[in-house]
Amino acid sequence: MFIFMFLIPVLIIWAIIALARGDAWSVSPRHSDQVEPAMELLKRRYACGEINREEFEERKRNLI
């Protein structure tokens, strides 16, 4: 009984803090989810001529 008297307020406080921060049910993105948009942007910049091949290869290595 004592455990529930202690556990319930702790869970309520945790829920309030988690909801206020907005991360109660959030899942952190996987590494591949972050790399794909960056790689697409890198490819687009290379295709448009904004960066040269050496820059493209170096930045590609940094992403992977």
N, C-alpha and C positions, 0 to 999 in steps of 0.2 A: 504494500500500500504506500509506503514511504517513497518508493521508487517512482510511482506514478505521480505523486505530489511534486516531485522534483523534475521529472522528465517532461511532463505536459507544459509547464511554463517555459522550459528551455526550448522545446520544439516550437512553441508559439512565438517566442522572441526570434528564433532562427528564421521562421517563415516570414515574419515582418521585415527583418533585415534583408533577406533574400529577395523578397518582392520589391522592396524599396530600391535595391541595387539593380533589379531587372534581370538577374541571372538565376532565378529559381529553377527554371527548366531549360536553360540554354546549354547547348552542347558545343564545346570548343571545336572550331573547324579543323579538319585534318590538314596535314601539310600539303597534300595533293590538291585540295580545294583552294589553297592560297597560291600555289605555283601556277596553275592553269591560266587564270586571268593575267598574271604577270607575264607568262610566256607568250600569250596571245598579243599583249601590248608590245612586247619586245619584237615579235615577228612583224607586227604592223609597222613599227618604227623603222625596222630594217627595210621592209618593202617600200616604204615611202622615201627612203634615202636619208632619213634623219640621223642614222648611225651607220658606220661602216661595218665591214665584215669582222674586223678585229674586235670592235666594241661589242658587236652582237655575240660573238663566241665567248668573250670574257664574261659578259653579263649572264649568258646562258649557263656557264659553269657555276656562277655564283648562285643561280636559282636552284640548281639541282644539287 
